[in-house]
Amino acid sequence: MKFNPANNIQDLQYFGEFGGVNPSISDSSTYTFLSAKTMFDTFEGNADGCYLYSRHTSPSNLYLGEALAAMEGTETANVSASGMGAITPVLLQLCKSGDHIVSSRTIYGGTYAFLKNFIPRFNIETSFVDITKLDLVEAAITPTTKVLYCEAVSNPLLEVADIAALSKLAKKYNLQLVVDNTFSPLSIAPAKLGADIVIHSLTKFINGASDTVGGVVCASQAFIDQLRNVNDGAGMLLGSTMDSLRAASVLKNLRTLHIRIKLHSTNAMYLAKMFEADGLKTVYPGLPSHPSHKVFKNMMNVDYGFGGMLTIDVGSIDKANDLMELMQQKNLGYLAVSLGFYKTLFSAPGTSTSSEIPEDEQAAMGLTDGLIRFSVGLDNDIQRTYTIMRECMEELGILNPILS
């Protein structure tokens, strides 16, 4: 049977304490026990269904984790207070002093900074490679490599990882393949393609309202148990716990994700086609001109399209800034970082979300200062949006006016 993540979410049934159609929110930081022995057993991890302290977990967090695991097709999941609060414990759980990580060169700036600047103090090193070139990936693997890390669709260059091929490499060398799927929920199912661990920043498309920060690790029960271990679990001991109220909020928004992703993808495809036809340097996985278009097409759940992220290059940071400011003035969206909001968000990643990456490395990977990253919104009339965007570009001399 075809894997349908939206159906898996829909088929979950939760009732509230008093029969509510939403599960009751566990607004408690600690939980009572009828016997001291049960408390002891819970500390030891031997009392399934009992709750001890909300840093460990809570009913609200477990509901959300169960829904996200169903979405990704993994045994279970653990939610956290942020996307970085999911990424960092996973890597620290998988690696010890002397170990090595092979990572995609184009990843979220915070992840890059963690791998390049922070984790080396634990004597864990990272090699950054072009994840689309499997020969370079394999060449970077050493006897101490433990993790192969990538983003399904990379931030901000929208490089697409061939997850099935990377999974074969990971298995060949006994590595854990960790995939950040933040840019492509529902569209790509990394675990079904062979990824061992799937991570999301819930802050983005999954929540979709730009009002909550959160993260999740979707993986096997055994690995999530390791993360939650009270003695040596990185997820437990680093304390990146999601608040129960926020977990309940994300769970409600998750139920409309399939509707939102379809429109994000439809709108992004329309803008990408029009921008490319206008002669703008446009990158979008749904365009046949994208180097990994066929790779994405072979992996995707076709119902949900190629995602809501695209980039254009307008030539310089001054032009990029002028265009973004003008589009914001015209109420076409917001000059803001993040993604997945109902309005379009645009930013110049070289000076914002990827600013942690040194300029020489940005240049080497093709991250130019004129690049604008769009998180395309849920506009009801995307043709009108495009028309006004084009007028902005004409006004600034980025595009020549159409002669009637």
C-alpha positions, 0 to 999 in steps of 0.5 A: 500500500502506498505510504500516505503521511496525511492519512496516517495523521488523520487516522490517529484518534485522541479524546480529551479527558472529558470527551473533548475532540482535542486531547486535554493539555497536561498543564503540569510540570510534575506528576503524583504517584499512588506508591513510592515503588511506582515512582522508582520504577518510572525513574528506572524506565520500567513503568510504561504510561506513567509520567514523572516530570515534564522534562522527561515527557508529558502526555501532550508531548507524547501525543504530538510525537506520536502524530509526527512519527506517523507522518514520517513512518518511524516507530516513535518520536521525541519533541523538543523546544526548537529545531536546534534542540533536536539536532544537537542532542542527536549528534551528541548522542551518536558521537563521542570524542574522536568521532567524525561526521560527514555533512552536506556543505549547504545546511542551516547556518545554526547547524553549520555553526554547531558542527564547525565551531562548537562540537570540535571542543568535544574532539568531534570533527566534521567534513563538509561535502557536496551532498549531491556528489556521491563520490565526494561523500564516500571519499570523505568517510573515514574509519572514525565516521559515525554520522552522515548528515544532510537536509532533504532539501538544503537551506538555502541553496535547495540542493536535493539529497538522494536519500536512497543512495545516501542510505546505501552508503551509510549502510555500507560503512555502518553509519547513521543517516540523519536527515533534516526534512524541515523544507519538505514535510509530506513531500519527502519521507526520508525514513521510507527511503532509508534514513535512520533518523529524521529531524524537523524544525516544527517552527516552520511548515509543520506549525505554519503560524510563526508563533511557536518554536519547536523541533522533533526527532523521528526514529526507532524506539531504541534510539529515542529511548537512548535520547531520553535515558536519565543517565546518559541521554542527550535529549534528557540531560541537555533539557531541550524540552517542549512546553505542553501548551506549545505541543498541543498548539502544534498538534492542532496545526499539524492536522491542516499541514496537507492542505497548506503544503499543497498550496505552498507547492502550487504557488511556489511552482507558479512563481518559479515558472514565471520568474524563470520565463522572465530570465531570472536565475531561479532555483526550484526543485520543481523546475526541470532546470534544477540539477536534482529535479529527477532525484526529487521527482523519484522520491516525492509523494506527488500529492504534495508537490515540490515544496514552498521554497525557491530562490532567485538571484538579482545580482547584488545585495543592494538590489536584493535589499531594495526588492525585499523592502519594496515587496514588503511595502506593497504587502506581498510578504515580510522581510523576515527569516524562517519559513512556512508562514501563511504570508510569503517570507523573503530574506537574503540568506548570505547575510541572515540565516547563513551568515555563520558560514564564512564568505569564502565558503559561501562563494565556494558553494554558490551562495551569492549576495544577490540571492533571495530566498522565498518561503512562498505563502498561501496567497489565494491569487498567486497570479496577482502576487506575481504581477505586483512582484514583477512591477516591483522588479521593473521599478527597480530595473531588475527586469525590463518593462513588458512592452505592450 
